[in-house]
Amino acid sequence: MCIICRSRHPQKSLIRLKQNGKEVIAFNGMGRSFYLCRNCVNDKKKLKGLAKRFKQDLEQLARLLGTLA
Ligand SMILES: [Zn+2]
């Protein structure tokens, strides 16, 4: 389930991330992870909200997602 829109998607189509201390990074098999769907990742407004929620730099977050999407 995508944590932004809370809709269900096949797990394969979701982007899996985790919070590592203060940073949000690609999930690496350890710790707690969360999912984002591609619709939300491509939505600038939602991405902005996400960056705020996790106290991340928007550009940095967008770059990370760009490499994963
Ligand atoms: Zn979503």
N, CA, C, O and the ligand as a Tripos MOL2 file, in Angstrom:
@<TRIPOS>MOLECULE
protein
  277   275    70     0     0
PROTEIN
NO_CHARGES

@<TRIPOS>ATOM
      1 N           0.8340   -1.1950    0.0000 N.3       1 MET1
      2 CA          0.0000    0.0000    0.0000 C.3       1 MET1
      3 C           0.8760    1.2550    0.0000 C.2       1 MET1
      4 O           1.8550    1.3540    0.7410 O.2       1 MET1
      5 N           0.5050    2.1850   -0.8310 N.am      2 CYS2
      6 CA          1.2320    3.4480   -0.9120 C.3       2 CYS2
      7 C           0.9150    4.2970    0.3230 C.2       2 CYS2
      8 O          -0.2510    4.4400    0.6920 O.2       2 CYS2
      9 N           1.9360    4.8550    0.9580 N.am      3 ILE3
     10 CA          1.6790    5.6200    2.1880 C.3       3 ILE3
     11 C           1.0980    6.9990    1.9100 C.2       3 ILE3
     12 O           0.6250    7.6640    2.8310 O.2       3 ILE3
     13 N           1.1250    7.4300    0.6770 N.am      4 ILE4
     14 CA          0.5630    8.7520    0.3720 C.3       4 ILE4
     15 C          -0.9150    8.6500    0.0260 C.2       4 ILE4
     16 O          -1.7490    9.2830    0.6740 O.2       4 ILE4
     17 N          -1.2470    7.8610   -0.9880 N.am      5 CYS5
     18 CA         -2.6500    7.7980   -1.4140 C.3       5 CYS5
     19 C          -3.3820    6.6210   -0.7770 C.2       5 CYS5
     20 O          -4.6000    6.5020   -0.9050 O.2       5 CYS5
     21 N          -2.6530    5.7670   -0.1010 N.am      6 ARG6
     22 CA         -3.2280    4.6160    0.6110 C.3       6 ARG6
     23 C          -3.9970    3.6660   -0.3060 C.2       6 ARG6
     24 O          -4.8840    2.9390    0.1420 O.2       6 ARG6
     25 N          -3.6590    3.6780   -1.5570 N.am      7 SER7
     26 CA         -4.3160    2.7170   -2.4320 C.3       7 SER7
     27 C          -3.3930    1.5160   -2.6340 C.2       7 SER7
     28 O          -2.1730    1.6040   -2.4890 O.2       7 SER7
     29 N          -4.0050    0.4280   -2.9620 N.am      8 ARG8
     30 CA         -3.2430   -0.8040   -3.1200 C.3       8 ARG8
     31 C          -2.7690   -0.9580   -4.5530 C.2       8 ARG8
     32 O          -3.4980   -0.6770   -5.5040 O.2       8 ARG8
     33 N          -1.5680   -1.3980   -4.6820 N.am      9 HIS9
     34 CA         -0.9750   -1.6510   -5.9940 C.3       9 HIS9
     35 C          -0.1990   -2.9520   -5.8840 C.2       9 HIS9
     36 O           0.1850   -3.3600   -4.7880 O.2       9 HIS9
     37 N           0.0280   -3.5950   -7.0040 N.am     10 PRO10
     38 CA          0.9040   -4.7700   -6.9420 C.3      10 PRO10
     39 C           2.2630   -4.3430   -6.3790 C.2      10 PRO10
     40 O           2.8060   -3.3050   -6.7570 O.2      10 PRO10
     41 N           2.7950   -5.1510   -5.4840 N.am     11 GLN11
     42 CA          4.0210   -4.7550   -4.8060 C.3      11 GLN11
     43 C           5.1670   -4.4350   -5.7680 C.2      11 GLN11
     44 O           6.0210   -3.5950   -5.4870 O.2      11 GLN11
     45 N           5.1600   -5.1150   -6.8860 N.am     12 LYS12
     46 CA          6.2150   -4.9020   -7.8750 C.3      12 LYS12
     47 C           6.2140   -3.4910   -8.4490 C.2      12 LYS12
     48 O           7.2590   -2.9630   -8.8310 O.2      12 LYS12
     49 N           5.0350   -2.8900   -8.5050 N.am     13 SER13
     50 CA          4.9440   -1.5690   -9.1190 C.3      13 SER13
     51 C           5.1780   -0.4510   -8.1070 C.2      13 SER13
     52 O           5.1340    0.7300   -8.4510 O.2      13 SER13
     53 N           5.4250   -0.8360   -6.8600 N.am     14 LEU14
     54 CA          5.6500    0.1690   -5.8250 C.3      14 LEU14
     55 C           7.1480    0.3830   -5.6110 C.2      14 LEU14
     56 O           7.9690   -0.5000   -5.8580 O.2      14 LEU14
     57 N           7.4640    1.5720   -5.1490 N.am     15 ILE15
     58 CA          8.8500    1.8900   -4.8380 C.3      15 ILE15
     59 C           9.0210    1.7470   -3.3340 C.2      15 ILE15
     60 O           8.2730    2.3300   -2.5490 O.2      15 ILE15
     61 N          10.0160    0.9630   -2.9480 N.am     16 ARG16
     62 CA         10.1930    0.6830   -1.5340 C.3      16 ARG16
     63 C          11.3500    1.5060   -0.9700 C.2      16 ARG16
     64 O          12.4680    1.4970   -1.4850 O.2      16 ARG16
     65 N          11.0330    2.2040    0.0900 N.am     17 LEU17
     66 CA         12.0380    3.0620    0.7240 C.3      17 LEU17
     67 C          12.1070    2.7330    2.2050 C.2      17 LEU17
     68 O          11.2700    2.0050    2.7380 O.2      17 LEU17
     69 N          13.0950    3.2700    2.8430 N.am     18 LYS18
     70 CA         13.1200    3.1650    4.2980 C.3      18 LYS18
     71 C          13.6940    4.4270    4.8880 C.2      18 LYS18
     72 O          14.3920    5.1910    4.2220 O.2      18 LYS18
     73 N          13.3840    4.6300    6.1560 N.am     19 GLN19
     74 CA         13.9400    5.7640    6.8430 C.3      19 GLN19
     75 C          15.1470    5.2850    7.6180 C.2      19 GLN19
     76 O          15.0740    4.3480    8.4130 O.2      19 GLN19
     77 N          16.2490    5.9450    7.3660 N.am     20 ASN20
     78 CA         17.5070    5.5750    7.9960 C.3      20 ASN20
     79 C          17.9750    6.7670    8.8140 C.2      20 ASN20
     80 O          18.6380    7.6690    8.3020 O.2      20 ASN20
     81 N          17.6200    6.7560   10.0910 N.am     21 GLY21
     82 CA         17.8890    7.9480   10.8910 C.3      21 GLY21
     83 C          17.0610    9.0960   10.3570 C.2      21 GLY21
     84 O          15.8320    9.0290   10.3180 O.2      21 GLY21
     85 N          17.7370   10.1370    9.9500 N.am     22 LYS22
     86 CA         17.0060   11.2960    9.4360 C.3      22 LYS22
     87 C          16.8660   11.2410    7.9310 C.2      22 LYS22
     88 O          16.2490   12.1150    7.3230 O.2      22 LYS22
     89 N          17.4290   10.2340    7.3440 N.am     23 GLU23
     90 CA         17.4720   10.1620    5.8880 C.3      23 GLU23
     91 C          16.4770    9.1510    5.3440 C.2      23 GLU23
     92 O          16.1950    8.1360    5.9810 O.2      23 GLU23
     93 N          15.9510    9.4340    4.1700 N.am     24 VAL24
     94 CA         15.1340    8.4550    3.4700 C.3      24 VAL24
     95 C          15.9710    7.8840    2.3370 C.2      24 VAL24
     96 O          16.4860    8.6140    1.4900 O.2      24 VAL24
     97 N          16.0910    6.5810    2.3420 N.am     25 ILE25
     98 CA         16.9320    5.9200    1.3370 C.3      25 ILE25
     99 C          16.1810    4.7350    0.7250 C.2      25 ILE25
    100 O          15.1040    4.3600    1.1880 O.2      25 ILE25
    101 N          16.7620    4.1650   -0.3080 N.am     26 ALA26
    102 CA         16.1830    2.9720   -0.9100 C.3      26 ALA26
    103 C          16.2320    1.8400    0.1120 C.2      26 ALA26
    104 O          17.1980    1.7170    0.8660 O.2      26 ALA26
    105 N          15.2080    1.0320    0.1340 N.am     27 PHE27
    106 CA         15.1780   -0.0870    1.0760 C.3      27 PHE27
    107 C          16.3190   -1.0550    0.7800 C.2      27 PHE27
    108 O          16.5530   -1.4350   -0.3670 O.2      27 PHE27
    109 N          17.0190   -1.4410    1.8350 N.am     28 ASN28
    110 CA         18.1850   -2.3030    1.6350 C.3      28 ASN28
    111 C          18.0660   -3.6270    2.3760 C.2      28 ASN28
    112 O          19.0620   -4.2880    2.6720 O.2      28 ASN28
    113 N          16.8220   -3.9980    2.6670 N.am     29 GLY29
    114 CA         16.6300   -5.3120    3.2790 C.3      29 GLY29
    115 C          16.5890   -5.2910    4.7970 C.2      29 GLY29
    116 O          16.2880   -6.3040    5.4280 O.2      29 GLY29
    117 N          16.8900   -4.1420    5.3830 N.am     30 MET30
    118 CA         16.8930   -4.0690    6.8360 C.3      30 MET30
    119 C          15.9990   -2.9350    7.3180 C.2      30 MET30
    120 O          15.8360   -1.9140    6.6490 O.2      30 MET30
    121 N          15.4340   -3.1400    8.4770 N.am     31 GLY31
    122 CA         14.6570   -2.0740    9.0970 C.3      31 GLY31
    123 C          13.2560   -1.9580    8.5360 C.2      31 GLY31
    124 O          12.7790   -2.8150    7.7920 O.2      31 GLY31
    125 N          12.6220   -0.8780    8.9160 N.am     32 ARG32
    126 CA         11.2340   -0.6720    8.5170 C.3      32 ARG32
    127 C          11.1790    0.0570    7.1920 C.2      32 ARG32
    128 O          11.8830    1.0420    6.9720 O.2      32 ARG32
    129 N          10.3380   -0.4430    6.3260 N.am     33 SER33
    130 CA         10.2450    0.1670    5.0010 C.3      33 SER33
    131 C           8.8380    0.6810    4.7640 C.2      33 SER33
    132 O           7.9110    0.3770    5.5140 O.2      33 SER33
    133 N           8.7010    1.4470    3.7320 N.am     34 PHE34
    134 CA          7.3800    1.9120    3.3150 C.3      34 PHE34
    135 C           7.3660    1.9910    1.7970 C.2      34 PHE34
    136 O           8.4060    1.9790    1.1400 O.2      34 PHE34
    137 N           6.1560    2.0720    1.2630 N.am     35 TYR35
    138 CA          5.9990    2.0330   -0.1870 C.3      35 TYR35
    139 C           5.3850    3.3090   -0.7320 C.2      35 TYR35
    140 O           4.5710    3.9650   -0.0810 O.2      35 TYR35
    141 N           5.7950    3.6340   -1.9280 N.am     36 LEU36
    142 CA          5.1850    4.7270   -2.6730 C.3      36 LEU36
    143 C           4.7760    4.1990   -4.0370 C.2      36 LEU36
    144 O           5.4790    3.3830   -4.6310 O.2      36 LEU36
    145 N           3.6360    4.6680   -4.5310 N.am     37 CYS37
    146 CA          3.2570    4.2570   -5.8740 C.3      37 CYS37
    147 C           3.7860    5.2760   -6.8810 C.2      37 CYS37
    148 O           4.1410    6.3980   -6.5190 O.2      37 CYS37
    149 N           3.8330    4.8800   -8.1120 N.am     38 ARG38
    150 CA          4.4050    5.7460   -9.1410 C.3      38 ARG38
    151 C           3.5650    6.9900   -9.4030 C.2      38 ARG38
    152 O           4.0910    8.0390   -9.7720 O.2      38 ARG38
    153 N           2.2670    6.8650   -9.2110 N.am     39 ASN39
    154 CA          1.4000    8.0330   -9.3970 C.3      39 ASN39
    155 C           1.8070    9.1540   -8.4450 C.2      39 ASN39
    156 O           1.9120   10.3180   -8.8300 O.2      39 ASN39
    157 N           2.0290    8.7710   -7.2040 N.am     40 CYS40
    158 CA          2.3800    9.7760   -6.1980 C.3      40 CYS40
    159 C           3.7920   10.3060   -6.4330 C.2      40 CYS40
    160 O           4.0540   11.4960   -6.2590 O.2      40 CYS40
    161 N           4.6830    9.4290   -6.8230 N.am     41 VAL41
    162 CA          6.0620    9.8420   -7.0750 C.3      41 VAL41
    163 C           6.1210   10.8760   -8.1980 C.2      41 VAL41
    164 O           6.9680   11.7690   -8.1990 O.2      41 VAL41
    165 N           5.2130   10.7360   -9.1410 N.am     42 ASN42
    166 CA          5.2020   11.6530  -10.2780 C.3      42 ASN42
    167 C           4.3670   12.9060  -10.0280 C.2      42 ASN42
    168 O           4.2520   13.7750  -10.8920 O.2      42 ASN42
    169 N           3.7950   12.9820   -8.8460 N.am     43 ASP43
    170 CA          2.9690   14.1250   -8.4970 C.3      43 ASP43
    171 C           3.7860   15.0840   -7.6240 C.2      43 ASP43
    172 O           4.0890   14.7820   -6.4700 O.2      43 ASP43
    173 N           4.1300   16.2190   -8.1780 N.am     44 LYS44
    174 CA          5.0150   17.1770   -7.4840 C.3      44 LYS44
    175 C           4.4560   17.6090   -6.1360 C.2      44 LYS44
    176 O           5.1920   17.7430   -5.1580 O.2      44 LYS44
    177 N           3.1430   17.8250   -6.0970 N.am     45 LYS45
    178 CA          2.5070   18.2750   -4.8610 C.3      45 LYS45
    179 C           2.6330   17.2300   -3.7600 C.2      45 LYS45
    180 O           2.9660   17.5330   -2.6150 O.2      45 LYS45
    181 N           2.3560   15.9930   -4.1480 N.am     46 LYS46
    182 CA          2.4200   14.9080   -3.1690 C.3      46 LYS46
    183 C           3.8490   14.6780   -2.7040 C.2      46 LYS46
    184 O           4.1070   14.3670   -1.5420 O.2      46 LYS46
    185 N           4.7520   14.8370   -3.6340 N.am     47 LEU47
    186 CA          6.1580   14.6560   -3.3220 C.3      47 LEU47
    187 C           6.6220   15.7130   -2.3210 C.2      47 LEU47
    188 O           7.4130   15.4400   -1.4180 O.2      47 LEU47
    189 N           6.1170   16.8980   -2.5050 N.am     48 LYS48
    190 CA          6.4400   17.9980   -1.6100 C.3      48 LYS48
    191 C           5.9500   17.6930   -0.1950 C.2      48 LYS48
    192 O           6.6510   17.9240    0.7910 O.2      48 LYS48
    193 N           4.7310   17.1710   -0.1270 N.am     49 GLY49
    194 CA          4.1640   16.7980    1.1570 C.3      49 GLY49
    195 C           4.9750   15.7030    1.8190 C.2      49 GLY49
    196 O           5.1870   15.7110    3.0310 O.2      49 GLY49
    197 N           5.4190   14.7730    1.0180 N.am     50 LEU50
    198 CA          6.2180   13.6620    1.5300 C.3      50 LEU50
    199 C           7.5510   14.1660    2.0760 C.2      50 LEU50
    200 O           7.9970   13.7530    3.1460 O.2      50 LEU50
    201 N           8.1710   15.0590    1.3260 N.am     51 ALA51
    202 CA          9.4560   15.6200    1.7560 C.3      51 ALA51
    203 C           9.2930   16.3120    3.1080 C.2      51 ALA51
    204 O          10.1510   16.2020    3.9830 O.2      51 ALA51
    205 N           8.1830   17.0210    3.2610 N.am     52 LYS52
    206 CA          7.8970   17.7130    4.5100 C.3      52 LYS52
    207 C           7.7020   16.7200    5.6450 C.2      52 LYS52
    208 O           8.2340   16.8750    6.7440 O.2      52 LYS52
    209 N           6.9330   15.7150    5.3400 N.am     53 ARG53
    210 CA          6.5870   14.7140    6.3420 C.3      53 ARG53
    211 C           7.8220   14.0120    6.8930 C.2      53 ARG53
    212 O           7.9020   13.7200    8.0860 O.2      53 ARG53
    213 N           8.7740   13.7470    6.0190 N.am     54 PHE54
    214 CA          9.9920   13.0620    6.4460 C.3      54 PHE54
    215 C          11.1470   14.0340    6.6420 C.2      54 PHE54
    216 O          12.2880   13.6240    6.8550 O.2      54 PHE54
    217 N          10.8420   15.3170    6.5690 N.am     55 LYS55
    218 CA         11.8560   16.3580    6.7380 C.3      55 LYS55
    219 C          13.0480   16.1450    5.8020 C.2      55 LYS55
    220 O          14.2100   16.2350    6.1980 O.2      55 LYS55
    221 N          12.7100   15.8620    4.5540 N.am     56 GLN56
    222 CA         13.7520   15.6540    3.5530 C.3      56 GLN56
    223 C          13.8330   16.8580    2.6180 C.2      56 GLN56
    224 O          12.8690   17.6050    2.4530 O.2      56 GLN56
    225 N          14.9850   17.0200    2.0250 N.am     57 ASP57
    226 CA         15.1370   18.0270    0.9960 C.3      57 ASP57
    227 C          14.4000   17.5360   -0.2530 C.2      57 ASP57
    228 O          14.6270   16.4190   -0.7190 O.2      57 ASP57
    229 N          13.5230   18.3770   -0.7850 N.am     58 LEU58
    230 CA         12.6670   17.9500   -1.8940 C.3      58 LEU58
    231 C          13.4720   17.4970   -3.1090 C.2      58 LEU58
    232 O          13.1750   16.4660   -3.7120 O.2      58 LEU58
    233 N          14.4830   18.2710   -3.4590 N.am     59 GLU59
    234 CA         15.2720   17.9310   -4.6530 C.3      59 GLU59
    235 C          16.0270   16.6290   -4.4700 C.2      59 GLU59
    236 O          16.1500   15.8200   -5.3900 O.2      59 GLU59
    237 N          16.5200   16.4520   -3.2740 N.am     60 GLN60
    238 CA         17.2690   15.2290   -2.9990 C.3      60 GLN60
    239 C          16.3520   14.0170   -3.0500 C.2      60 GLN60
    240 O          16.7130   12.9670   -3.5820 O.2      60 GLN60
    241 N          15.1570   14.1820   -2.4870 N.am     61 LEU61
    242 CA         14.1850   13.1040   -2.4880 C.3      61 LEU61
    243 C          13.7550   12.7870   -3.9240 C.2      61 LEU61
    244 O          13.6360   11.6240   -4.3100 O.2      61 LEU61
    245 N          13.5260   13.8420   -4.6990 N.am     62 ALA62
    246 CA         13.1110   13.6550   -6.0860 C.3      62 ALA62
    247 C          14.2050   12.9260   -6.8780 C.2      62 ALA62
    248 O          13.9140   12.0910   -7.7340 O.2      62 ALA62
    249 N          15.4430   13.2490   -6.5810 N.am     63 ARG63
    250 CA         16.5580   12.6080   -7.2770 C.3      63 ARG63
    251 C          16.6300   11.1220   -6.9300 C.2      63 ARG63
    252 O          16.8290   10.2730   -7.7990 O.2      63 ARG63
    253 N          16.4650   10.8300   -5.6490 N.am     64 LEU64
    254 CA         16.4770    9.4360   -5.2050 C.3      64 LEU64
    255 C          15.3730    8.6480   -5.9100 C.2      64 LEU64
    256 O          15.6000    7.5480   -6.4150 O.2      64 LEU64
    257 N          14.1800    9.2320   -5.9350 N.am     65 LEU65
    258 CA         13.0510    8.5380   -6.5470 C.3      65 LEU65
    259 C          13.2550    8.3930   -8.0460 C.2      65 LEU65
    260 O          12.8230    7.4130   -8.6530 O.2      65 LEU65
    261 N          13.9150    9.3730   -8.6320 N.am     66 GLY66
    262 CA         14.2070    9.2940  -10.0580 C.3      66 GLY66
    263 C          15.0850    8.1010  -10.3930 C.2      66 GLY66
    264 O          14.9530    7.5020  -11.4600 O.2      66 GLY66
    265 N          15.9790    7.7600   -9.4790 N.am     67 THR67
    266 CA         16.8640    6.6280   -9.7330 C.3      67 THR67
    267 C          16.1580    5.2990   -9.4840 C.2      67 THR67
    268 O          16.5980    4.2570   -9.9690 O.2      67 THR67
    269 N          15.0490    5.3390   -8.7170 N.am     68 LEU68
    270 CA         14.3670    4.0940   -8.3610 C.3      68 LEU68
    271 C          13.1370    3.8110   -9.2220 C.2      68 LEU68
    272 O          12.7660    2.6590   -9.4450 O.2      68 LEU68
    273 N          12.5180    4.8830   -9.6950 N.am     69 ALA69
    274 CA         11.2520    4.7230  -10.4220 C.3      69 ALA69
    275 C          11.4700    4.0750  -11.7940 C.2      69 ALA69
    276 O          10.5110    3.8670  -12.5380 O.2      69 ALA69
    277 ZN          0.2400    6.6120   -4.0730 Zn       70 ZN70
@<TRIPOS>BOND
     1     1     2 1
     2     2     3 1
     3     3     4 2
     4     3     5 am
     5     5     6 1
     6     6     7 1
     7     7     8 2
     8     7     9 am
     9     9    10 1
    10    10    11 1
    11    11    12 2
    12    11    13 am
    13    13    14 1
    14    14    15 1
    15    15    16 2
    16    15    17 am
    17    17    18 1
    18    18    19 1
    19    19    20 2
    20    19    21 am
    21    21    22 1
    22    22    23 1
    23    23    24 2
    24    23    25 am
    25    25    26 1
    26    26    27 1
    27    27    28 2
    28    27    29 am
    29    29    30 1
    30    30    31 1
    31    31    32 2
    32    31    33 am
    33    33    34 1
    34    34    35 1
    35    35    36 2
    36    35    37 am
    37    37    38 1
    38    38    39 1
    39    39    40 2
    40    39    41 am
    41    41    42 1
    42    42    43 1
    43    43    44 2
    44    43    45 am
    45    45    46 1
    46    46    47 1
    47    47    48 2
    48    47    49 am
    49    49    50 1
    50    50    51 1
    51    51    52 2
    52    51    53 am
    53    53    54 1
    54    54    55 1
    55    55    56 2
    56    55    57 am
    57    57    58 1
    58    58    59 1
    59    59    60 2
    60    59    61 am
    61    61    62 1
    62    62    63 1
    63    63    64 2
    64    63    65 am
    65    65    66 1
    66    66    67 1
    67    67    68 2
    68    67    69 am
    69    69    70 1
    70    70    71 1
    71    71    72 2
    72    71    73 am
    73    73    74 1
    74    74    75 1
    75    75    76 2
    76    75    77 am
    77    77    78 1
    78    78    79 1
    79    79    80 2
    80    79    81 am
    81    81    82 1
    82    82    83 1
    83    83    84 2
    84    83    85 am
    85    85    86 1
    86    86    87 1
    87    87    88 2
    88    87    89 am
    89    89    90 1
    90    90    91 1
    91    91    92 2
    92    91    93 am
    93    93    94 1
    94    94    95 1
    95    95    96 2
    96    95    97 am
    97    97    98 1
    98    98    99 1
    99    99   100 2
   100    99   101 am
   101   101   102 1
   102   102   103 1
   103   103   104 2
   104   103   105 am
   105   105   106 1
   106   106   107 1
   107   107   108 2
   108   107   109 am
   109   109   110 1
   110   110   111 1
   111   111   112 2
   112   111   113 am
   113   113   114 1
   114   114   115 1
   115   115   116 2
   116   115   117 am
   117   117   118 1
   118   118   119 1
   119   119   120 2
   120   119   121 am
   121   121   122 1
   122   122   123 1
   123   123   124 2
   124   123   125 am
   125   125   126 1
   126   126   127 1
   127   127   128 2
   128   127   129 am
   129   129   130 1
   130   130   131 1
   131   131   132 2
   132   131   133 am
   133   133   134 1
   134   134   135 1
   135   135   136 2
   136   135   137 am
   137   137   138 1
   138   138   139 1
   139   139   140 2
   140   139   141 am
   141   141   142 1
   142   142   143 1
   143   143   144 2
   144   143   145 am
   145   145   146 1
   146   146   147 1
   147   147   148 2
   148   147   149 am
   149   149   150 1
   150   150   151 1
   151   151   152 2
   152   151   153 am
   153   153   154 1
   154   154   155 1
   155   155   156 2
   156   155   157 am
   157   157   158 1
   158   158   159 1
   159   159   160 2
   160   159   161 am
   161   161   162 1
   162   162   163 1
   163   163   164 2
   164   163   165 am
   165   165   166 1
   166   166   167 1
   167   167   168 2
   168   167   169 am
   169   169   170 1
   170   170   171 1
   171   171   172 2
   172   171   173 am
   173   173   174 1
   174   174   175 1
   175   175   176 2
   176   175   177 am
   177   177   178 1
   178   178   179 1
   179   179   180 2
   180   179   181 am
   181   181   182 1
   182   182   183 1
   183   183   184 2
   184   183   185 am
   185   185   186 1
   186   186   187 1
   187   187   188 2
   188   187   189 am
   189   189   190 1
   190   190   191 1
   191   191   192 2
   192   191   193 am
   193   193   194 1
   194   194   195 1
   195   195   196 2
   196   195   197 am
   197   197   198 1
   198   198   199 1
   199   199   200 2
   200   199   201 am
   201   201   202 1
   202   202   203 1
   203   203   204 2
   204   203   205 am
   205   205   206 1
   206   206   207 1
   207   207   208 2
   208   207   209 am
   209   209   210 1
   210   210   211 1
   211   211   212 2
   212   211   213 am
   213   213   214 1
   214   214   215 1
   215   215   216 2
   216   215   217 am
   217   217   218 1
   218   218   219 1
   219   219   220 2
   220   219   221 am
   221   221   222 1
   222   222   223 1
   223   223   224 2
   224   223   225 am
   225   225   226 1
   226   226   227 1
   227   227   228 2
   228   227   229 am
   229   229   230 1
   230   230   231 1
   231   231   232 2
   232   231   233 am
   233   233   234 1
   234   234   235 1
   235   235   236 2
   236   235   237 am
   237   237   238 1
   238   238   239 1
   239   239   240 2
   240   239   241 am
   241   241   242 1
   242   242   243 1
   243   243   244 2
   244   243   245 am
   245   245   246 1
   246   246   247 1
   247   247   248 2
   248   247   249 am
   249   249   250 1
   250   250   251 1
   251   251   252 2
   252   251   253 am
   253   253   254 1
   254   254   255 1
   255   255   256 2
   256   255   257 am
   257   257   258 1
   258   258   259 1
   259   259   260 2
   260   259   261 am
   261   261   262 1
   262   262   263 1
   263   263   264 2
   264   263   265 am
   265   265   266 1
   266   266   267 1
   267   267   268 2
   268   267   269 am
   269   269   270 1
   270   270   271 1
   271   271   272 2
   272   271   273 am
   273   273   274 1
   274   274   275 1
   275   275   276 2
@<TRIPOS>SUBSTRUCTURE
     1 MET1         2 RESIDUE 1 A MET
     2 CYS2         6 RESIDUE 1 A CYS
     3 ILE3        10 RESIDUE 1 A ILE
     4 ILE4        14 RESIDUE 1 A ILE
     5 CYS5        18 RESIDUE 1 A CYS
     6 ARG6        22 RESIDUE 1 A ARG
     7 SER7        26 RESIDUE 1 A SER
     8 ARG8        30 RESIDUE 1 A ARG
     9 HIS9        34 RESIDUE 1 A HIS
    10 PRO10       38 RESIDUE 1 A PRO
    11 GLN11       42 RESIDUE 1 A GLN
    12 LYS12       46 RESIDUE 1 A LYS
    13 SER13       50 RESIDUE 1 A SER
    14 LEU14       54 RESIDUE 1 A LEU
    15 ILE15       58 RESIDUE 1 A ILE
    16 ARG16       62 RESIDUE 1 A ARG
    17 LEU17       66 RESIDUE 1 A LEU
    18 LYS18       70 RESIDUE 1 A LYS
    19 GLN19       74 RESIDUE 1 A GLN
    20 ASN20       78 RESIDUE 1 A ASN
    21 GLY21       82 RESIDUE 1 A GLY
    22 LYS22       86 RESIDUE 1 A LYS
    23 GLU23       90 RESIDUE 1 A GLU
    24 VAL24       94 RESIDUE 1 A VAL
    25 ILE25       98 RESIDUE 1 A ILE
    26 ALA26      102 RESIDUE 1 A ALA
    27 PHE27      106 RESIDUE 1 A PHE
    28 ASN28      110 RESIDUE 1 A ASN
    29 GLY29      114 RESIDUE 1 A GLY
    30 MET30      118 RESIDUE 1 A MET
    31 GLY31      122 RESIDUE 1 A GLY
    32 ARG32      126 RESIDUE 1 A ARG
    33 SER33      130 RESIDUE 1 A SER
    34 PHE34      134 RESIDUE 1 A PHE
    35 TYR35      138 RESIDUE 1 A TYR
    36 LEU36      142 RESIDUE 1 A LEU
    37 CYS37      146 RESIDUE 1 A CYS
    38 ARG38      150 RESIDUE 1 A ARG
    39 ASN39      154 RESIDUE 1 A ASN
    40 CYS40      158 RESIDUE 1 A CYS
    41 VAL41      162 RESIDUE 1 A VAL
    42 ASN42      166 RESIDUE 1 A ASN
    43 ASP43      170 RESIDUE 1 A ASP
    44 LYS44      174 RESIDUE 1 A LYS
    45 LYS45      178 RESIDUE 1 A LYS
    46 LYS46      182 RESIDUE 1 A LYS
    47 LEU47      186 RESIDUE 1 A LEU
    48 LYS48      190 RESIDUE 1 A LYS
    49 GLY49      194 RESIDUE 1 A GLY
    50 LEU50      198 RESIDUE 1 A LEU
    51 ALA51      202 RESIDUE 1 A ALA
    52 LYS52      206 RESIDUE 1 A LYS
    53 ARG53      210 RESIDUE 1 A ARG
    54 PHE54      214 RESIDUE 1 A PHE
    55 LYS55      218 RESIDUE 1 A LYS
    56 GLN56      222 RESIDUE 1 A GLN
    57 ASP57      226 RESIDUE 1 A ASP
    58 LEU58      230 RESIDUE 1 A LEU
    59 GLU59      234 RESIDUE 1 A GLU
    60 GLN60      238 RESIDUE 1 A GLN
    61 LEU61      242 RESIDUE 1 A LEU
    62 ALA62      246 RESIDUE 1 A ALA
    63 ARG63      250 RESIDUE 1 A ARG
    64 LEU64      254 RESIDUE 1 A LEU
    65 LEU65      258 RESIDUE 1 A LEU
    66 GLY66      262 RESIDUE 1 A GLY
    67 THR67      266 RESIDUE 1 A THR
    68 LEU68      270 RESIDUE 1 A LEU
    69 ALA69      274 RESIDUE 1 A ALA
    70 ZN70       277 GROUP 0 **** ****
